[in-house]
Amino acid sequence: MPTSMRVMELVRFGAADTAFAARELPRPTPGPGEVVVRVLATSVNPLDLQTRRGDYRDQVALPAVIGNDVSGVVVETGPGADDFRPGDEVWYLAPMFTGRGTYAEFHVVDQALAARKPARLSHVEAAGLALVGVTVWEALVERAGLRVGERVLVHGGAGGVGSAAIQLARAMGAEVVTTARARDHEFVTGLGADIAIDFSAGDYVPQVRALGGVDVVLDTVGGDTLTRSPEVLADRGRVVSIVDIPEPQNLLAAWGVNATYHFVFAGPGRAKLTALGRLVDRGGLRPVIGAVLPLADIAQAHALLEGGSAGEGRGRPRGKIAVAVHPLDESPRRTTSSP
């Protein structure tokens, strides 16, 4: 077992091409109740971009290893960590802002945060689903309480969160309306959206109103999109936003429809992952992976998510950008029943 590991460390806040450096750090050792996981795959999320830019500089001391999604194989267990054995395949969402994130070859985590990887998912797919899946589950199931037969508007249906939200809402028996560019309409309807609206071709609000409004809005954009959410809500509708609000928002229109607002910043935990895994294994949810890059190219992965030059003029890929940390055929596998 190696005593060191390769990481991509955030050494300065700012542009992706100057923010990261490859480093060798000591491999973590497990404490009581902890397991060490050989990270086979992680992914890049908007939270990572915000952290890299310095939006959370008060919570992140440099240098730091960032990243939150993990899919990999347990290689060592600490005292009392009896839920897993070496060789078990796990996936989880790592605690945020610790400086000991997942852009690394190994990661240590409290066993209570990890779950068995769904058998139907590859490690790349599992890493692409952890944070967005937990976020969407909390947004639609736990906060919005989406019900069979209701209508939901998912903003940004072609993105990582949006593509998962469409599938989950469909599995819950809801009618799904989503905003996406015209070139992505076939893609989002293939995921289960009933109606796709091209937000770049005109105002989406009259088109949603013509349908009779929606019961739930999932806001993945923020700003004007959040402000205008009440304009498309049916009476007693719910808005769930996963976007930070850097400036005050005028939500006065929400009073007219008795709207309820929820703001979601999802955290780690086994229960949501286990529920998501059951849905995956029933065929109701599968992450969309738009690109897979090696760990050494983490700056390029950030640029792709931002839709910059690394996207070769095509903008950001559909779905999630995953990062293959280890060659995916190197680790032993063990298939066991959950916790």
N, C-alpha and C positions, 0 to 999 in steps of 0.2 A: 504494500500500500504506500503510495507516495506521501511524503511529508510536506510537500508544497503543492500549490495549484496556480494555474494561470487565471488571471482576471483581467477584465477591461475596466480600469478605474477612472472615475470622474475626478479629474484633477483641477478643472477650472469651470466656472459657469460661462455659458455663451454658446457660440456656434458649434455644431456637431463635429466639424473637421478639426477643431482644436481642443475639444473638451476632454477627450479620452486618451489614456495611455495604457499600454500593455504592461502588466506587472506580475511578479511572482510573489505570492503571499503564503504564509503557513496554512496548510490544510486544517480546517476546523476540527475540533474534537468534541464529542457529545458530552453534555452535562446530564444530570438526572432528568429522565423523561424525554430526552432529545435523541434524534437520529441524524446521522450524516448521510446525505444523499449525493450520489454522483449525478450531476445535472446533465441530462442528455439534451434537453431543449428548454429554452425560455422564449420570451417574446417581447416586443416593444409596444408600449401603450402611450396614449397621450400624457398620462401622469409622468412617464419617463422624460418626455420632451419638456414638460413644465419644470421638472426637477433639474434637468440639464441647463435650462435657460436661467435658472436661479429664482423661480417663482416661490420655492420653499427653502430659500437659503437660511432662514432662521431655524429650520428643522434639520438641515443637512450640513454637517461639518465636513469640509474637504480635507484630504482626499476621501472618497467614499465609493463603494461599490453599490450601484443602484440596480433596479430591476425587481420584479415581484412574482412573475409566473415561473413555476417549476414543473417539469415532468422528468422523472429519473428513477434511479434504482438505489435502494437503501444499501449502504456498504458497512455501516457500523451503528450500533445502538448503545445508548448510555444506560446507567443504572435505572431500573424501573421502567424502561421503555419496552414494554412487552407486547405492544400492539403489532409490531413489525419485526421481521427478521431480515438479515442480509440477503439480497436477491429479490426482495419484494419491490414491485413497481408501484410508484406513488405519484400523485400530483397534488399541488397545493398552491396557495397564495401566500407569499412570504409577508411577514410584518413590514410595514412601510416606515421609511425614514430612519432606519437603524444604521445605515452605512455598511451593512453586511448583506447586500442584495444578491441577485441571481445572475449577474453577468460574470459568472465564475464557474470553474470546473466542479467545485464541490460546494455544498451549502448545508448548514446545520439548522434544524428546526424542531420546535416542540412537537412531539408526535401527535398531540391533540389537534393540530392544524392540518395534518396530512390525511389523505384518503387514498384508497386503492384506485389506481388508474383504470378507467373503463376499458374493458377488453376490446371494444370496437374502435378505440382511438389509438393512433400512433402517438409517439411521444411528442412529435411536432404539433399534432392536432390538439393534444391535451394541454400543452403549454400555451397554445393559442386561444384556449377556451377559459382558462382558470379565472383571470380577473374579469373579462367581459361576461362570462357566464354567471359568476357570483353577482356582478353588478346588475345584470338584467333580471336575475331571479329576485333579488331584493327589490328592484324597481317595480316589476310587474306583478309579482306574486305577493310579496310581503307589504309593500307600501301601497301600490295602486289597488290591490285586491281585484285584479282583472277577472271578470266572470264570463262564462259561456254566453255567447250571443252579443256581447258588447263590441263596440267599435273602437279601435285604438289607432292613433296616428304615430308612426315611428319616423322621426326625422333622421335623415342620413342612413337609409336602409342598406346602402352598399358598403358601409364601413364595418369594422369589427364588431362594435356593439350593436349597430343596426341590424346586421345580418343575423346575429344570434337572437335579437329581440323579435324579429319577424317570425322565426321558427318557434320560439317559445310561445308567443302570442297565438300562433296558429294551433299549436299543440293544446293550448288551453281553451280552444273553441271560440276564439274571438275573430271578428272581421278585421283585417289588417289593411290600413292605408299607409303608404310610405312616400316620402319625398326622395327623389334620386334623379340624376341626370338621365336624359332620354336614352343614352347609350347603355345605361344600366337597368332599364326597365325589364328586359327579358330575364336578366339575372335575378332581380328582386322578386319578380312574380314566380320564378322557378323555386325560390325559397319558401313561398307560401303567401306572399302579399296578394291581396285581392285587387287592389287599385294602386297604381304608381303615378305620381304627379311630378312633372319636371319643374323643379323649383327655379331653374335657371331661365325658363321660358316665360315666366310671368308670376303673378301673385298667386300663391297656393291657397290663400284663405278663402276666396270666393268658391273655389272648386271643392274644398272640404265642406263649406257651408251648404253647398248644393246637395251634398249627400245627407244632410240633416245633422251635421256636426259629429263629434266623437265623444266618447265617454272618458277616454284616457289619452293624454299626450305624453310621449316619451321624448324629452328634449335632450339631444346629444350635441347641440350646437351652441346654445346660449345667446346672449345679446338680444337682438330684435326677435329672434325666434321664440325666446322665452317670454318676452314682453307681449307678443301677439297671441300666445297660446289661448287666452280666454276667448278670443274672437272665434275659435273653432270648437269650443266646448259646448256640449249639451248641458242642461241644468244639472247641478251637483256633480260636474265632471271633476277629474283629478289630473293634475300635472305633476310629472316626476322628472326632475332635471338632474343630470349627472355632471353638470358643468359649473365651474367656479363662477362667481358673480363679482368681477372686479369693480363694478360701478353700480350705484343704486338703480333699481328697476322700478318703473311705474306699473304696478300691478292692479291699478284701480278697477280696470274692467273685470277683474275676477269677482268683484262683489256682485256684479249683475247676474252672474250664473252660479253663485254659491260655490265657487271652486275651492278645492282643497289642493294645497301644494306640498310636495315632498322633495327634499334635496338629499341625494344619495352620495355618500362617500363610502364605498364598500370596504369591509375589512376581512381578514382571513378567518377561516373556520371550516371544520369538517362537514357540518350538517348540510350546508348548501351544496358543497361539492358532491356529497353522496346523493342528494336529490337530483342534481344535474346528471350524475352518472347513470342513474336509473332511466332518466329520459333518453340519454344517449344510447343506452343498451336496448331500449325499445324502438330505436330508429327515429325518434322525434326531434333530435337535435344533432347537428354535426357542424363543427367550426369550419369556416371558410378561410383557407390559408392563401394569401395572395403572393407571398414571397418567402423564401427561406435563405438566410445568409449565415455564414460562419461567425463565430464570436469575434474574430479579429476584425470583421467588417461592421462592428456595431455602429460606427459613425455613419456608414452608408445606410444602415437600417433606419437610423433616425432621420436621415435626409429623405428616404423613401416615404416614411410616414408623413413628413412635412410636405411631400409633393414637390421636392426641389429637383436639382439637376440630376441627382442619382436616379430619378424616375424617367430620364431620357425623354422629357417632354410629355409623358403620358399621365403625369400626376400620380397620386398615391394609388397603390394596388387596391383591388377589392378585398374586403375582409382583413385578416390579421397578417402582420409581418412577424414571422417566427425566426428564432436564432438557434441553429444546431451547434451545441456546445461541444459534445463529444461525437465521434462517429457513432451512428445509431445502431451498429451491429456488434459493438464491442462488449456490451454488458450482459451478464446472465439474466434470465427472466424466471420469475416464479408467478404462477397464477394461483391466487387464493381467494377465499370469500372475504367480503368486506368486514373490517369495521368500516 
